[in-house]
Amino acid sequence: MAEHILDFLKSRGYIKQAVYEEELYAELDGKSIPFYVGFDPTADSLHVGHFLALMAMGHLQRAGHKPIVLVGGGTAMVGDPSGRQDMRGMMTKKTIEHNSACFQEQMSKFFSFEGDNAAIMVNNADWLLGLNYVNFIRDIGIHFSVNRMLTAECFKARMEKGLSFLEFNYMLMQAYDYLHLYKTYNCLLQCGGDDQWSNILAGADLIRRKEGVTAYALTFSLLTTSEGAKMGKTAKGALWLNKKKTPVYDFYQYFRNVKDEDVENCLKLLTYIDLKEIANLVRYKDQRINLAKERLAFEVTAIVHGVAEATLAQQKTKGAFGNGAIMPTKKIKGNTLLIYEILADTGVAPSRSEAKRLILSGAVKVNEDKITNIDATITQEQLEQGFDLHKGKKVHLRIEKE
């Protein structure tokens, strides 16, 4: 008997919260239902923060269910206050359309827009922008308690600095999205990151009040480190799925260098590797865990950028780029960030003056970035997480803090 999709998602760590869970088990069992996830079109690329939801959507589609990708073209003109301390800027319709097209190209690597349960993409601007505000408030606003809304985390975090009435409408608009998709596509399940729990519950509750049917809410775990910090942030900013914004090598290196304690979770959430194989990969807690990191980096990069690009990034990470050896590692003491000092301290250069000469000659790279300023530094994050140091074409070291 095939494993139930909710049990599968739970076993890999995707699910954080669900409402009416027992009924949802039955709803997802043996029939296809439409489900939706909303995406904010404020950039022309998705990033690693979206990765987990995209993987979960793919698993749900392969279990027979129909993904609806909701692009928030209408709500983006208001701005979701969740997790923010300020108000977003407005976006043009042309920008939103461009960003949505970029999203679909990236999403097609995780789930299909073709076939019997093909994913569809909708834009809530199509139904939100033409609403009559008085009718909307009379028909929808009557079902919302202001006192209850103010207890939601997305609003509580903004109360001290001030929450505009414009943003206060966001929960009503997102709830209306769910109601519209229920009426139009018989969508009975909304999914999203756990920071969207209050908004998703509001939509399910609105459908129950307006239509008298049970609608479901399901949130996914956020991609975080073992310390609880969000993953996907680098010294250069977000880790994008577009290689023009984040080069493939840098993308690969990010996952190659995750902390030991985060490898297993990333393998479960961000790859298709079987759980038994994952357990085998992470059974060692010494330097052999690096083999699991290499597998993680390859698999994640292959999903986003294809096997050829992942293979190239893997080859670049090897010792002398072609001899198949694992790049040797050097440990450094202290907290120096100056690259010329690191070159001398690791023995790559025989002295600090020679290290400066190497830098000025263009022979030094940190990861894929050529260093030409003798006062150049690595970031504190690179020092903590480790980085690749290259001298010319023959010397390639992995530098880690002792």
MARGU-791385 format. One record per residue (C-alpha): residue number from 1; residue in three letters; y negated, z negated, x negated. Coordinates in steps of 0.2 Angstrom, whole numbers, plus 5000, padded with zeros to 4 digits. Layout:
BEGIN
+------+------+------+------+------+
: resi : resn :   py :   pz :   px :
+------+------+------+------+------+
:  NUM :  ala :    Y :    Z :    X :
...
+------+------+------+------+------+
//
This chain:
BEGIN
+------+------+------+------+------+
: resi : resn :   py :   pz :   px :
+------+------+------+------+------+
:    1 :  met : 5000 : 5000 : 5000 :
:    2 :  ala : 4983 : 5005 : 4993 :
:    3 :  glu : 4971 : 4991 : 4988 :
:    4 :  his : 4957 : 4988 : 5001 :
:    5 :  ile : 4941 : 4994 : 4994 :
:    6 :  leu : 4932 : 4977 : 4996 :
:    7 :  asp : 4946 : 4969 : 4986 :
:    8 :  phe : 4944 : 4982 : 4973 :
:    9 :  leu : 4926 : 4980 : 4971 :
:   10 :  lys : 4928 : 4961 : 4971 :
:   11 :  ser : 4941 : 4962 : 4957 :
:   12 :  arg : 4929 : 4971 : 4946 :
:   13 :  gly : 4914 : 4960 : 4950 :
:   14 :  tyr : 4903 : 4971 : 4960 :
:   15 :  ile : 4901 : 4961 : 4976 :
:   16 :  lys : 4888 : 4947 : 4977 :
:   17 :  gln : 4886 : 4943 : 4995 :
:   18 :  ala : 4892 : 4950 : 5012 :
:   19 :  val : 4888 : 4946 : 5030 :
:   20 :  tyr : 4902 : 4947 : 5043 :
:   21 :  glu : 4914 : 4950 : 5029 :
:   22 :  glu : 4931 : 4948 : 5039 :
:   23 :  glu : 4924 : 4961 : 5052 :
:   24 :  leu : 4919 : 4972 : 5037 :
:   25 :  tyr : 4936 : 4972 : 5030 :
:   26 :  ala : 4942 : 4979 : 5047 :
:   27 :  glu : 4928 : 4992 : 5048 :
:   28 :  leu : 4932 : 4999 : 5031 :
:   29 :  asp : 4951 : 5000 : 5034 :
:   30 :  gly : 4958 : 5016 : 5038 :
:   31 :  lys : 4943 : 5025 : 5043 :
:   32 :  ser : 4927 : 5033 : 5036 :
:   33 :  ile : 4910 : 5025 : 5039 :
:   34 :  pro : 4893 : 5030 : 5033 :
:   35 :  phe : 4884 : 5018 : 5021 :
:   36 :  tyr : 4867 : 5018 : 5013 :
:   37 :  val : 4858 : 5012 : 4998 :
:   38 :  gly : 4839 : 5014 : 4995 :
:   39 :  phe : 4831 : 5020 : 4980 :
:   40 :  asp : 4813 : 5018 : 4975 :
:   41 :  pro : 4806 : 5036 : 4969 :
:   42 :  thr : 4793 : 5029 : 4957 :
:   43 :  ala : 4800 : 5037 : 4942 :
:   44 :  asp : 4808 : 5054 : 4938 :
:   45 :  ser : 4824 : 5046 : 4932 :
:   46 :  leu : 4836 : 5032 : 4936 :
:   47 :  his : 4839 : 5019 : 4924 :
:   48 :  val : 4853 : 5007 : 4919 :
:   49 :  gly : 4848 : 4995 : 4932 :
:   50 :  his : 4854 : 5007 : 4945 :
:   51 :  phe : 4870 : 5011 : 4936 :
:   52 :  leu : 4880 : 4997 : 4944 :
:   53 :  ala : 4875 : 5003 : 4962 :
:   54 :  leu : 4879 : 5021 : 4958 :
:   55 :  met : 4897 : 5016 : 4952 :
:   56 :  ala : 4900 : 5006 : 4967 :
:   57 :  met : 4894 : 5020 : 4978 :
:   58 :  gly : 4906 : 5032 : 4969 :
:   59 :  his : 4921 : 5019 : 4972 :
:   60 :  leu : 4916 : 5018 : 4991 :
:   61 :  gln : 4916 : 5037 : 4992 :
:   62 :  arg : 4933 : 5039 : 4984 :
:   63 :  ala : 4939 : 5026 : 4996 :
:   64 :  gly : 4934 : 5038 : 5010 :
:   65 :  his : 4917 : 5032 : 5015 :
:   66 :  lys : 4901 : 5043 : 5016 :
:   67 :  pro : 4886 : 5038 : 5005 :
:   68 :  ile : 4868 : 5040 : 5012 :
:   69 :  val : 4855 : 5040 : 4998 :
:   70 :  leu : 4839 : 5034 : 5005 :
:   71 :  val : 4824 : 5039 : 4995 :
:   72 :  gly : 4810 : 5028 : 5000 :
:   73 :  gly : 4796 : 5041 : 5001 :
:   74 :  gly : 4788 : 5031 : 5015 :
:   75 :  thr : 4791 : 5014 : 5009 :
:   76 :  ala : 4785 : 5019 : 4991 :
:   77 :  met : 4768 : 5021 : 4998 :
:   78 :  val : 4768 : 5003 : 5003 :
:   79 :  gly : 4778 : 4996 : 4988 :
:   80 :  asp : 4792 : 4983 : 4989 :
:   81 :  pro : 4786 : 4966 : 4983 :
:   82 :  ser : 4803 : 4960 : 4978 :
:   83 :  gly : 4804 : 4954 : 4960 :
:   84 :  arg : 4785 : 4959 : 4957 :
:   85 :  gln : 4770 : 4949 : 4954 :
:   86 :  asp : 4758 : 4963 : 4958 :
:   87 :  met : 4755 : 4977 : 4970 :
:   88 :  arg : 4762 : 4995 : 4966 :
:   89 :  gly : 4751 : 5010 : 4965 :
:   90 :  met : 4752 : 5024 : 4978 :
:   91 :  met : 4762 : 5040 : 4975 :
:   92 :  thr : 4759 : 5058 : 4981 :
:   93 :  lys : 4772 : 5068 : 4991 :
:   94 :  lys : 4774 : 5081 : 4978 :
:   95 :  thr : 4778 : 5067 : 4965 :
:   96 :  ile : 4791 : 5059 : 4977 :
:   97 :  glu : 4799 : 5076 : 4980 :
:   98 :  his : 4801 : 5079 : 4961 :
:   99 :  asn : 4808 : 5062 : 4958 :
:  100 :  ser : 4820 : 5064 : 4972 :
:  101 :  ala : 4827 : 5080 : 4965 :
:  102 :  cys : 4829 : 5072 : 4948 :
:  103 :  phe : 4839 : 5058 : 4956 :
:  104 :  gln : 4851 : 5069 : 4965 :
:  105 :  glu : 4855 : 5078 : 4949 :
:  106 :  gln : 4859 : 5061 : 4940 :
:  107 :  met : 4868 : 5054 : 4955 :
:  108 :  ser : 4880 : 5069 : 4956 :
:  109 :  lys : 4888 : 5062 : 4940 :
:  110 :  phe : 4894 : 5047 : 4950 :
:  111 :  phe : 4898 : 5053 : 4967 :
:  112 :  ser : 4899 : 5070 : 4976 :
:  113 :  phe : 4886 : 5079 : 4987 :
:  114 :  glu : 4900 : 5091 : 4993 :
:  115 :  gly : 4917 : 5089 : 5003 :
:  116 :  asp : 4922 : 5080 : 5018 :
:  117 :  asn : 4913 : 5064 : 5015 :
:  118 :  ala : 4899 : 5072 : 5005 :
:  119 :  ala : 4884 : 5061 : 5001 :
:  120 :  ile : 4868 : 5066 : 5009 :
:  121 :  met : 4850 : 5062 : 5003 :
:  122 :  val : 4837 : 5057 : 5016 :
:  123 :  asn : 4818 : 5053 : 5014 :
:  124 :  asn : 4811 : 5039 : 5025 :
:  125 :  ala : 4794 : 5047 : 5024 :
:  126 :  asp : 4802 : 5059 : 5037 :
:  127 :  trp : 4802 : 5046 : 5050 :
:  128 :  leu : 4790 : 5032 : 5044 :
:  129 :  leu : 4774 : 5043 : 5041 :
:  130 :  gly : 4773 : 5049 : 5059 :
:  131 :  leu : 4775 : 5032 : 5067 :
:  132 :  asn : 4763 : 5026 : 5080 :
:  133 :  tyr : 4758 : 5009 : 5073 :
:  134 :  val : 4755 : 5000 : 5089 :
:  135 :  asn : 4771 : 5006 : 5096 :
:  136 :  phe : 4780 : 5001 : 5080 :
:  137 :  ile : 4773 : 4983 : 5081 :
:  138 :  arg : 4777 : 4981 : 5099 :
:  139 :  asp : 4795 : 4988 : 5098 :
:  140 :  ile : 4800 : 4982 : 5081 :
:  141 :  gly : 4788 : 4968 : 5076 :
:  142 :  ile : 4792 : 4958 : 5091 :
:  143 :  his : 4810 : 4954 : 5083 :
:  144 :  phe : 4803 : 4947 : 5067 :
:  145 :  ser : 4798 : 4929 : 5065 :
:  146 :  val : 4784 : 4926 : 5052 :
:  147 :  asn : 4790 : 4909 : 5048 :
:  148 :  arg : 4807 : 4916 : 5044 :
:  149 :  met : 4800 : 4930 : 5034 :
:  150 :  leu : 4790 : 4918 : 5023 :
:  151 :  thr : 4806 : 4910 : 5018 :
:  152 :  ala : 4813 : 4926 : 5010 :
:  153 :  glu : 4813 : 4926 : 4991 :
:  154 :  cys : 4804 : 4943 : 4990 :
:  155 :  phe : 4788 : 4935 : 4999 :
:  156 :  lys : 4789 : 4917 : 4992 :
:  157 :  ala : 4787 : 4923 : 4974 :
:  158 :  arg : 4771 : 4932 : 4979 :
:  159 :  met : 4763 : 4918 : 4989 :
:  160 :  glu : 4753 : 4910 : 4975 :
:  161 :  lys : 4745 : 4926 : 4969 :
:  162 :  gly : 4743 : 4933 : 4986 :
:  163 :  leu : 4753 : 4945 : 4997 :
:  164 :  ser : 4744 : 4959 : 5006 :
:  165 :  phe : 4747 : 4963 : 5024 :
:  166 :  leu : 4752 : 4980 : 5018 :
:  167 :  glu : 4767 : 4973 : 5008 :
:  168 :  phe : 4771 : 4961 : 5022 :
:  169 :  asn : 4776 : 4976 : 5032 :
:  170 :  tyr : 4789 : 4981 : 5020 :
:  171 :  met : 4803 : 4971 : 5027 :
:  172 :  leu : 4800 : 4978 : 5044 :
:  173 :  met : 4799 : 4996 : 5037 :
:  174 :  gln : 4816 : 4994 : 5028 :
:  175 :  ala : 4824 : 4986 : 5043 :
:  176 :  tyr : 4818 : 5001 : 5053 :
:  177 :  asp : 4826 : 5013 : 5041 :
:  178 :  tyr : 4843 : 5004 : 5044 :
:  179 :  leu : 4840 : 5006 : 5063 :
:  180 :  his : 4835 : 5024 : 5061 :
:  181 :  leu : 4851 : 5028 : 5051 :
:  182 :  tyr : 4862 : 5019 : 5063 :
:  183 :  lys : 4855 : 5029 : 5077 :
:  184 :  thr : 4855 : 5046 : 5067 :
:  185 :  tyr : 4871 : 5044 : 5057 :
:  186 :  asn : 4880 : 5029 : 5065 :
:  187 :  cys : 4878 : 5020 : 5048 :
:  188 :  leu : 4885 : 5003 : 5050 :
:  189 :  leu : 4883 : 4997 : 5032 :
:  190 :  gln : 4868 : 4994 : 5020 :
:  191 :  cys : 4871 : 4990 : 5002 :
:  192 :  gly : 4860 : 4986 : 4988 :
:  193 :  gly : 4856 : 4975 : 4973 :
:  194 :  asp : 4856 : 4956 : 4977 :
:  195 :  asp : 4837 : 4955 : 4975 :
:  196 :  gln : 4837 : 4965 : 4992 :
:  197 :  trp : 4847 : 4953 : 5002 :
:  198 :  ser : 4833 : 4947 : 5013 :
:  199 :  asn : 4828 : 4965 : 5017 :
:  200 :  ile : 4845 : 4971 : 5020 :
:  201 :  leu : 4849 : 4956 : 5032 :
:  202 :  ala : 4833 : 4960 : 5042 :
:  203 :  gly : 4840 : 4977 : 5045 :
:  204 :  ala : 4857 : 4971 : 5051 :
:  205 :  asp : 4849 : 4958 : 5062 :
:  206 :  leu : 4837 : 4971 : 5070 :
:  207 :  ile : 4852 : 4983 : 5074 :
:  208 :  arg : 4861 : 4968 : 5082 :
:  209 :  arg : 4845 : 4963 : 5092 :
:  210 :  lys : 4840 : 4981 : 5097 :
:  211 :  glu : 4857 : 4989 : 5099 :
:  212 :  gly : 4869 : 4975 : 5103 :
:  213 :  val : 4881 : 4980 : 5089 :
:  214 :  thr : 4887 : 4972 : 5073 :
:  215 :  ala : 4879 : 4980 : 5057 :
:  216 :  tyr : 4884 : 4975 : 5040 :
:  217 :  ala : 4875 : 4969 : 5024 :
:  218 :  leu : 4883 : 4970 : 5007 :
:  219 :  thr : 4874 : 4966 : 4990 :
:  220 :  phe : 4880 : 4971 : 4973 :
:  221 :  ser : 4878 : 4959 : 4958 :
:  222 :  leu : 4864 : 4963 : 4946 :
:  223 :  leu : 4868 : 4969 : 4929 :
:  224 :  thr : 4864 : 4954 : 4918 :
:  225 :  thr : 4869 : 4947 : 4901 :
:  226 :  ser : 4880 : 4931 : 4900 :
:  227 :  glu : 4863 : 4921 : 4899 :
:  228 :  gly : 4857 : 4929 : 4916 :
:  229 :  ala : 4844 : 4940 : 4909 :
:  230 :  lys : 4843 : 4958 : 4916 :
:  231 :  met : 4852 : 4971 : 4905 :
:  232 :  gly : 4845 : 4988 : 4901 :
:  233 :  lys : 4829 : 4983 : 4892 :
:  234 :  thr : 4826 : 4989 : 4875 :
:  235 :  ala : 4812 : 4988 : 4862 :
:  236 :  lys : 4806 : 5005 : 4869 :
:  237 :  gly : 4807 : 5000 : 4887 :
:  238 :  ala : 4819 : 5004 : 4901 :
:  239 :  leu : 4836 : 5012 : 4896 :
:  240 :  trp : 4834 : 5028 : 4906 :
:  241 :  leu : 4848 : 5040 : 4912 :
:  242 :  asn : 4838 : 5055 : 4907 :
:  243 :  lys : 4840 : 5059 : 4888 :
:  244 :  lys : 4822 : 5065 : 4886 :
:  245 :  lys : 4817 : 5047 : 4891 :
:  246 :  thr : 4831 : 5038 : 4881 :
:  247 :  pro : 4840 : 5049 : 4868 :
:  248 :  val : 4859 : 5049 : 4870 :
:  249 :  tyr : 4861 : 5041 : 4853 :
:  250 :  asp : 4850 : 5026 : 4858 :
:  251 :  phe : 4859 : 5025 : 4875 :
:  252 :  tyr : 4876 : 5025 : 4866 :
:  253 :  gln : 4870 : 5012 : 4853 :
:  254 :  tyr : 4864 : 5000 : 4867 :
:  255 :  phe : 4881 : 4998 : 4874 :
:  256 :  arg : 4889 : 4999 : 4856 :
:  257 :  asn : 4879 : 4983 : 4852 :
:  258 :  val : 4880 : 4972 : 4868 :
:  259 :  lys : 4885 : 4954 : 4864 :
:  260 :  asp : 4903 : 4950 : 4863 :
:  261 :  glu : 4903 : 4939 : 4878 :
:  262 :  asp : 4896 : 4954 : 4889 :
:  263 :  val : 4909 : 4967 : 4884 :
:  264 :  glu : 4922 : 4963 : 4897 :
:  265 :  asn : 4909 : 4962 : 4912 :
:  266 :  cys : 4902 : 4979 : 4906 :
:  267 :  leu : 4919 : 4987 : 4905 :
:  268 :  lys : 4923 : 4982 : 4923 :
:  269 :  leu : 4907 : 4987 : 4931 :
:  270 :  leu : 4901 : 5002 : 4921 :
:  271 :  thr : 4918 : 5011 : 4917 :
:  272 :  tyr : 4933 : 5018 : 4926 :
:  273 :  ile : 4945 : 5009 : 4914 :
:  274 :  asp : 4960 : 5000 : 4922 :
:  275 :  leu : 4958 : 4981 : 4923 :
:  276 :  lys : 4974 : 4979 : 4913 :
:  277 :  glu : 4968 : 4990 : 4899 :
:  278 :  ile : 4951 : 4981 : 4899 :
:  279 :  ala : 4961 : 4964 : 4897 :
:  280 :  asn : 4970 : 4972 : 4882 :
:  281 :  leu : 4954 : 4978 : 4874 :
:  282 :  val : 4945 : 4961 : 4875 :
:  283 :  arg : 4959 : 4950 : 4870 :
:  284 :  tyr : 4952 : 4948 : 4853 :
:  285 :  lys : 4937 : 4937 : 4850 :
:  286 :  asp : 4934 : 4941 : 4832 :
:  287 :  gln : 4927 : 4957 : 4824 :
:  288 :  arg : 4941 : 4967 : 4833 :
:  289 :  ile : 4930 : 4966 : 4849 :
:  290 :  asn : 4920 : 4980 : 4841 :
:  291 :  leu : 4934 : 4992 : 4846 :
:  292 :  ala : 4931 : 4987 : 4864 :
:  293 :  lys : 4912 : 4990 : 4861 :
:  294 :  glu : 4915 : 5007 : 4855 :
:  295 :  arg : 4926 : 5011 : 4870 :
:  296 :  leu : 4912 : 5004 : 4881 :
:  297 :  ala : 4899 : 5014 : 4873 :
:  298 :  phe : 4909 : 5030 : 4874 :
:  299 :  glu : 4914 : 5029 : 4892 :
:  300 :  val : 4897 : 5024 : 4899 :
:  301 :  thr : 4889 : 5038 : 4889 :
:  302 :  ala : 4902 : 5051 : 4895 :
:  303 :  ile : 4899 : 5046 : 4913 :
:  304 :  val : 4880 : 5049 : 4911 :
:  305 :  his : 4878 : 5063 : 4898 :
:  306 :  gly : 4896 : 5071 : 4897 :
:  307 :  val : 4910 : 5069 : 4885 :
:  308 :  ala : 4902 : 5081 : 4872 :
:  309 :  glu : 4887 : 5071 : 4870 :
:  310 :  ala : 4896 : 5055 : 4870 :
:  311 :  thr : 4908 : 5062 : 4856 :
:  312 :  leu : 4892 : 5067 : 4846 :
:  313 :  ala : 4885 : 5050 : 4848 :
:  314 :  gln : 4901 : 5042 : 4843 :
:  315 :  gln : 4902 : 5053 : 4827 :
:  316 :  lys : 4885 : 5049 : 4822 :
:  317 :  thr : 4889 : 5030 : 4823 :
:  318 :  lys : 4904 : 5033 : 4811 :
:  319 :  gly : 4903 : 5028 : 4793 :
:  320 :  ala : 4898 : 5044 : 4783 :
:  321 :  phe : 4896 : 5054 : 4799 :
:  322 :  gly : 4913 : 5063 : 4798 :
:  323 :  asn : 4925 : 5053 : 4788 :
:  324 :  gly : 4931 : 5043 : 4803 :
:  325 :  ala : 4927 : 5026 : 4796 :
:  326 :  ile : 4919 : 5012 : 4806 :
:  327 :  met : 4901 : 5010 : 4799 :
:  328 :  pro : 4901 : 4995 : 4787 :
:  329 :  thr : 4891 : 4980 : 4792 :
:  330 :  lys : 4879 : 4969 : 4782 :
:  331 :  lys : 4873 : 4952 : 4787 :
:  332 :  ile : 4855 : 4946 : 4783 :
:  333 :  lys : 4848 : 4929 : 4783 :
:  334 :  gly : 4831 : 4923 : 4788 :
:  335 :  asn : 4819 : 4932 : 4801 :
:  336 :  thr : 4811 : 4945 : 4791 :
:  337 :  leu : 4806 : 4960 : 4801 :
:  338 :  leu : 4798 : 4971 : 4787 :
:  339 :  ile : 4810 : 4986 : 4784 :
:  340 :  tyr : 4806 : 4987 : 4765 :
:  341 :  glu : 4812 : 4969 : 4763 :
:  342 :  ile : 4828 : 4972 : 4773 :
:  343 :  leu : 4831 : 4987 : 4762 :
:  344 :  ala : 4830 : 4976 : 4746 :
:  345 :  asp : 4839 : 4961 : 4754 :
:  346 :  thr : 4854 : 4972 : 4759 :
:  347 :  gly : 4855 : 4981 : 4742 :
:  348 :  val : 4851 : 4998 : 4750 :
:  349 :  ala : 4836 : 4998 : 4738 :
:  350 :  pro : 4837 : 4989 : 4721 :
:  351 :  ser : 4820 : 4982 : 4723 :
:  352 :  arg : 4805 : 4980 : 4735 :
:  353 :  ser : 4795 : 4993 : 4726 :
:  354 :  glu : 4809 : 5005 : 4726 :
:  355 :  ala : 4812 : 5002 : 4745 :
:  356 :  lys : 4794 : 5006 : 4748 :
:  357 :  arg : 4796 : 5022 : 4738 :
:  358 :  leu : 4811 : 5027 : 4749 :
:  359 :  ile : 4801 : 5024 : 4765 :
:  360 :  leu : 4787 : 5035 : 4759 :
:  361 :  ser : 4799 : 5049 : 4754 :
:  362 :  gly : 4805 : 5049 : 4772 :
:  363 :  ala : 4823 : 5044 : 4767 :
:  364 :  val : 4825 : 5029 : 4778 :
:  365 :  lys : 4829 : 5028 : 4797 :
:  366 :  val : 4832 : 5014 : 4808 :
:  367 :  asn : 4844 : 5020 : 4822 :
:  368 :  glu : 4837 : 5037 : 4825 :
:  369 :  asp : 4819 : 5034 : 4820 :
:  370 :  lys : 4812 : 5040 : 4803 :
:  371 :  ile : 4802 : 5027 : 4795 :
:  372 :  thr : 4787 : 5033 : 4785 :
:  373 :  asn : 4775 : 5017 : 4785 :
:  374 :  ile : 4779 : 5005 : 4771 :
:  375 :  asp : 4773 : 4991 : 4783 :
:  376 :  ala : 4784 : 4996 : 4797 :
:  377 :  thr : 4795 : 4983 : 4805 :
:  378 :  ile : 4810 : 4981 : 4816 :
:  379 :  thr : 4807 : 4972 : 4833 :
:  380 :  gln : 4813 : 4954 : 4836 :
:  381 :  glu : 4826 : 4961 : 4848 :
:  382 :  gln : 4833 : 4973 : 4835 :
:  383 :  leu : 4835 : 4959 : 4823 :
:  384 :  glu : 4844 : 4948 : 4836 :
:  385 :  gln : 4855 : 4962 : 4843 :
:  386 :  gly : 4858 : 4972 : 4827 :
:  387 :  phe : 4853 : 4990 : 4821 :
:  388 :  asp : 4858 : 5005 : 4811 :
:  389 :  leu : 4850 : 5007 : 4794 :
:  390 :  his : 4851 : 5024 : 4785 :
:  391 :  lys : 4846 : 5030 : 4768 :
:  392 :  gly : 4847 : 5048 : 4766 :
:  393 :  lys : 4864 : 5057 : 4771 :
:  394 :  lys : 4876 : 5045 : 4763 :
:  395 :  val : 4871 : 5027 : 4765 :
:  396 :  his : 4874 : 5021 : 4783 :
:  397 :  leu : 4875 : 5002 : 4787 :
:  398 :  arg : 4876 : 4992 : 4803 :
:  399 :  ile : 4863 : 4977 : 4800 :
:  400 :  glu : 4866 : 4961 : 4809 :
:  401 :  lys : 4858 : 4944 : 4808 :
:  402 :  glu : 4869 : 4930 : 4800 :
+------+------+------+------+------+
//
